Amino acid sequence: MNDMLTQKPLILITNDDGDFAKGIAVLTRLMTQLGEVVVVAPDGPRSAQSNALTVTHPIRFRLQEQREGLTRYACSGTPTDCVKLALHEIVDRRPDMLVSGVNHGSNAAINVIYSGTMGAVLEGCENGIPSVGFSICNYSPDADFSQFEPYMLHIARRVLENGLDHGVCLNVNAPAGAIQGLKVARQCDGKWVKEFVKKTDPHGRAYYWLTGEFENHEPEATDTDEWALANGFVSVVPTKIDLTAHETLAKVAGLMR
Amino acid sequence: MNDMLTQKPLILITNDDGDFAKGIAVLTRLMTQLGEVVVVAPDGPRSAQSNALTVTHPIRFRLQEQREGLTRYACSGTPTDCVKLALHEIVDRRPDMLVSGVNHGSNAAINVIYSGTMGAVLEGCENGIPSVGFSICNYSPDADFSQFEPYMLHIARRVLENGLDHGVCLNVNAPAGAIQGLKVARQCDGKWVKEFVKKTDPHGRAYYWLTGEFENHEPEATDTDEWALANGFVSVVPTKIDLTAHETLAKVAGLMR
C-alpha cells in the first residue's frame, strides 16, 4: 500500500496568546480529529503583534510534547516568526492547512491588521497554505468555546477538502454568547477611539496605557462581520494579502501627474 | 485676517528606523517646506514591526526639539503606537497628512505586511488622514536620497492638495540607483524564501536568525511595484486597509454550506 495514500493531512497550528492559552488547547484537540498536528506557538503572550518579525535578536524553539498524531513546540518569537520557523526548520512536509487561535478576543473589522493571530494566517497564505484564523469575542482566559467547536470543525473540514483561492485566507470570529449560524461577511469599516489612559509614575512622569473601544462606521450595514457577530452569527471574512486598492489605480495615476 | 486661512497644513511624521535615522531627517527637512511639522518617532529601531501595538507595558514620549515650524518627540513604542499617541495625546489639531519613512530598505511587494513604516501609514489611513509611506531600496544607514527628494515633494504636494480616497493610502518605494520616473503600480505577488540562518551557542543549543530573499512570482508582469523598481522607477501602490477579498465572497459562501 502506498504510504502517500494513507498519510493523514498535516495541520500546522499557532496562536498569539501563547502555548498555555485555553484557545490553542481547544483548537489542537479539534484538529487532531482531522489530521496529523504540529503546533509551533509562542512561549508566552504575543497579542497585537500583527505581522511583526524578530530581526534584532535570534529566535529559538523547543519540543514540548510528542505523541501519536501531535507534536508541540514552543518558540521565542512572534506568531509570524512561528510560522516561518515551522515551515523552514520544523515540518518535514508541506502543511495541508494552517489554523491560528482560538484567539481570546475579537479579530473582526480593523483588528485584522493588529492581530498576531491573523498575522500568522497571512504568513501561511503568503506561503500558499490554506490558512484560517479563529477568534472568539471574549477576552476571558476561561472563555467557553463549546458552541464554536462544531463551526470550527466544519470550516476546517471544508478548507481541507477544497483549499482556498491563491492569496486568500479566512478570518473567522465567533460571538461570545449563543451562536445561531454562520455568515460570510466583509470587514466592517471603523476605527479605535479613546485609546489611551494616562498615568503618572512615582517620579512625576507621565506614561500611557493603550486601551480604547471600536467605533463602527457603518452600524446599519448587514453584510459586515460586526453585524454578523452582533446578531449571533459566526463571521467568516475572506481576507487578502494583496493590499493593492486596484479600483483606484487609474485615479491615483491621474493624481500623480 | 482669519487665522484659519493662514494656518499652514499640519504634517505628522514617523518611521520605523528610529528618530536618529538619516531617512527621517531627510523627510523632515522636505516636509518643513510644505507645512507645520510634528515628528513622533520611535526612540530606536523598530523595523519589521508591522502594525504591532504595545499592550503588555505602558509607553512614554518626550520632547526632543521645538523650533519654528517643527516639533519633534521620541516615543518608546512601535510606529503604530507613535501614530496613535500623536493623534490622541500630542497634536492639537487634525493632521492634514501623515508621512512615514524614509525607510532604509524596500517595502514593496509583500514587505508591506511586515513593515513598521507602512504599519504607521495604515494607522493614519484608519484615522482618515491622507497617509504616505516612503522607502528606498537601500539598507545603508547612509543611503543617498537626493534623487528621490523631488519625487517625495511632488507626491506629498499632490496628496496635500487632493487628499486620498477613504481607506486608501500610498506605499511609495524608490530604486537604490538612478531614477527615471514614477509608476503607479500594484503589489507584486511573491514570498520570502531561505529565511533562516542556524547557529549554535556556546552551550550547544541552536538559535536562528531571520534573513532571506524575496522570490518574485510574476517576474514577467510589467504593472507591479517590483517591475517598476527593477526598471528605475519610483513605485506608487495605492494600498487598502480593507483586506476583504470581495471578489471571493460568493465563492466562500458556497464553500461554507
Interface residues (C-beta under 8 A of the other chain):
Chain A: P45 S47 A48 Q49 S50 N51 A52 L53 T54 V55 T56 P58 I59 R60 F61 T78 T80 D81 K84 L85 H88 E89 I110 V112 I113 Y114 G119 L122 E126 N127 G128 H154 I155 R158 V159 N162 L164 D165 G167 V168 L170 N171 L182 V184 R186 Q187 D189 K191 W192 E195 F196 K198 K199 R205 A206 Y207 Y208 W209 L210 V236 V237 P238 T239 K240 I241 D242 L243 T244 A245 H246 T248 L249 K251 V252 A253 L255 M256
Chain B: P45 S47 A48 Q49 S50 N51 A52 L53 T54 V55 T56 P58 I59 R60 F61 T78 T80 D81 K84 L85 H88 E89 I110 V112 I113 Y114 G119 L122 E126 N127 G128 H154 I155 R158 V159 N162 L164 D165 G167 V168 L170 N171 L182 V184 R186 Q187 D189 K191 W192 E195 F196 K198 K199 R205 A206 Y207 Y208 W209 L210 V236 V237 P238 T239 K240 I241 D242 L243 T244 A245 H246 T248 L249 K251 V252 A253 L255 M256
